[in-house]
Amino acid sequence: MDEPIDAVNKSMPNSAEDNLRELALKMLERLQEIRYKHPDVMDSLQSLQKMMAQSMQKLQEALSMLPERDRDILLLLIINEIHKTVDEVFEPEE
């Protein structure tokens, strides 16, 4: 299972690999800091994430009842609509 990662690591110079590790550690530290500073927000986000996963599962179950051709087209439409909604909700305010 680690083979692709190992292949990438072997192809990268040590400095690039070290930089990626350092960046990953810094990001992890920052996320832990945010979680510590804002536990209520993080709990809320985890709850919302769980609800979204459950909704996606229901969509997948509904789509699985359709013929493959129809399912593929509707899946593309759903992904597009989700993307548009994210763009609208998180659009920077002017």
Secondary structure, DSSP 8 states (H G I E B T S, - for coil): --HHHHHHHHHS-HHHHHHHHHHHHHHHHHHHHHHHH-HHHHHHHHHHHHHHHHHHHHHHHHHTTS-HHHHHHHHHHHHHHHHHHHHHHT----
